[in-house]
């Protein structure tokens, strides 16, 4: 692993640590984010719209240019919603 890849991985881990701290303090962030994802998952450009709405309504700030951690968060939200839908 190159130095650049290592730094990028460390930055992603640190960003995810910060996010985890936020959801431990405000656990409603997850249910709120899932509700937004359920509502918008089928929209064109869903990730951008979901990210904007989450950023506008919680203390989780997702910039327009998504970091690896942002992308991972959005991916997990979509997976959880799709898994829920598959169960019904």
C-alpha positions as CSV (number, residue, x, y, z in Angstrom):
1,X,0.0,0.0,0.0
2,X,1.4,3.3,-1.0
3,X,1.8,6.3,1.3
4,X,-1.1,8.1,-0.5
5,X,-3.4,5.1,-0.2
6,X,-2.5,4.7,3.5
7,X,-3.3,8.4,4.2
8,X,-6.5,8.2,2.3
9,X,-7.5,5.1,4.3
10,X,-6.6,6.8,7.6
11,X,-8.6,9.9,6.6
12,X,-11.7,7.7,5.8
13,X,-11.3,5.9,9.2
14,X,-11.1,9.2,11.1
15,X,-14.1,10.6,9.3
16,X,-16.1,7.4,10.1
17,X,-15.0,7.6,13.7
18,X,-16.3,11.2,13.9
19,X,-19.6,10.1,12.4
20,X,-20.0,7.2,14.8
21,X,-19.5,9.6,17.7
22,X,-22.3,11.8,16.3
23,X,-24.7,8.9,16.1
24,X,-23.9,7.7,19.6
25,X,-24.8,11.2,20.8
26,X,-27.8,11.5,18.5
27,X,-29.1,8.0,17.7
28,X,-32.1,9.5,15.9
29,X,-29.7,10.4,13.0
30,X,-29.9,6.8,11.7
31,X,-33.7,6.5,11.7
32,X,-34.0,9.9,10.2
33,X,-31.4,9.1,7.5
34,X,-33.1,5.8,6.7
35,X,-36.4,7.6,6.4
36,X,-34.9,10.1,3.9
37,X,-33.3,7.2,2.0
38,X,-36.6,5.3,1.8
39,X,-38.3,8.4,0.4
40,X,-35.6,9.2,-2.2
41,X,-33.8,6.0,-3.1
42,X,-35.4,5.8,-6.6
43,X,-34.8,9.4,-7.6
44,X,-32.4,10.3,-10.3
45,X,-29.1,11.3,-8.6
46,X,-30.4,9.8,-5.4
47,X,-27.1,10.0,-3.5
48,X,-26.8,13.7,-4.0
49,X,-30.4,14.4,-3.0
50,X,-30.2,12.1,0.0
51,X,-27.0,13.7,1.1
52,X,-28.3,17.2,0.8
53,X,-31.5,16.4,2.8
54,X,-29.5,14.6,5.5
55,X,-27.1,17.5,5.7
56,X,-29.9,20.1,5.8
57,X,-31.8,18.3,8.6
58,X,-29.1,16.8,10.9
59,X,-25.7,17.7,12.3
60,X,-24.2,15.3,9.7
61,X,-22.6,17.4,7.0
62,X,-22.1,15.8,3.7
63,X,-20.4,18.1,1.2
64,X,-21.4,18.1,-2.5
65,X,-18.2,16.3,-3.4
66,X,-18.5,13.1,-1.3
67,X,-15.5,11.6,0.4
68,X,-15.0,7.9,0.6
69,X,-16.6,7.9,4.1
70,X,-19.6,9.8,2.7
71,X,-20.0,7.4,-0.2
72,X,-19.8,4.4,2.2
73,X,-22.4,5.9,4.5
74,X,-24.8,6.5,1.5
75,X,-24.1,3.0,0.2
76,X,-24.9,1.4,3.6
77,X,-28.1,3.4,3.8
78,X,-29.2,2.2,0.3
79,X,-28.3,-1.4,1.2
80,X,-30.3,-1.3,4.4
81,X,-33.4,0.1,2.6
82,X,-33.1,-2.4,-0.2
83,X,-32.7,-5.3,2.4
84,X,-35.9,-4.0,4.1
85,X,-37.7,-3.9,0.8
86,X,-36.6,-7.4,-0.1
87,X,-38.1,-8.7,3.2
88,X,-41.5,-7.5,2.2
